Amino acid sequence: MRVKVRWKEIVPYAAIAGITAVVALMFVALSGSDAGKAFAGFSRGLFGSMYSAAEVFVKATPLTLAGLGVAVAFRSGFTNIGAEGQFYMGAIATTFVATRLTGLPAWIMIPLMMLAGALLGGLWALIPGFLKARYGISEVINTIMFNYIGLGITGVLVQTVLKDPESYFPVSPTLPESAFLPVILPSTRLHAGLIIAVVMTALMYVLLFRTPQGFRMRAVGLNPRACQCMGISVYRNIVLSSLLSGGLAGLAGMCEVAGLQHRLLEGISPGYGYLAII
């Protein structure tokens, strides 16, 4: 089967990457440094070793899931700026499950953590989604505020009910080993969260572009008034997209806790939810 290459979609991204590289090298040269050496050092940092290359995908995992969640929301006309807060909610739910159900085997623990992270992240986004769909209240303001609320809740929890009693710092206890996502590349930190991100990307593509429900979600994002006239429920599709969007960001938080940090930290996200919008 021949795969049709959509050059019109590829060329703009390639051009952006090329322009970015040229501008970066230009600034390096203007600073009086050797642009060639700078580029060589940059390349070695990315691909100089197996560990370096794996680290790119370690960072890409939460960004992929959170960015995917934002993209699903944007397609449906729900401007989700709250992936950061939803990320934290997913991390909180994961920690609660792992530290309260310590005796479970990994094949039960990991799916439960995924479900809990996606559910709490989805519910955190559902509140602004409902307010927008039902009352027309701006989701931009609400999702931004929910980011700070989520971060605040995390700070309270890691100093109270989720605090590690043996640590001076505001962190949760280390998760049991059954809650660790397996490492998929030995001698690196690359974990199975990458597989989760790839699978969810494929599933969201099928949902949005290969199903009637996906068509309705995209139609609502393009023209909600026309959808109302055609009998497509704007309310239902905005609520659904907000739930899916928050659930994916919550999964990003789950992967960061279970795959990399193995405990909840007050500043566990370096801004993944905001970078996801870009």
Disulfide bonds with the S-S distance in Angstrom:
none
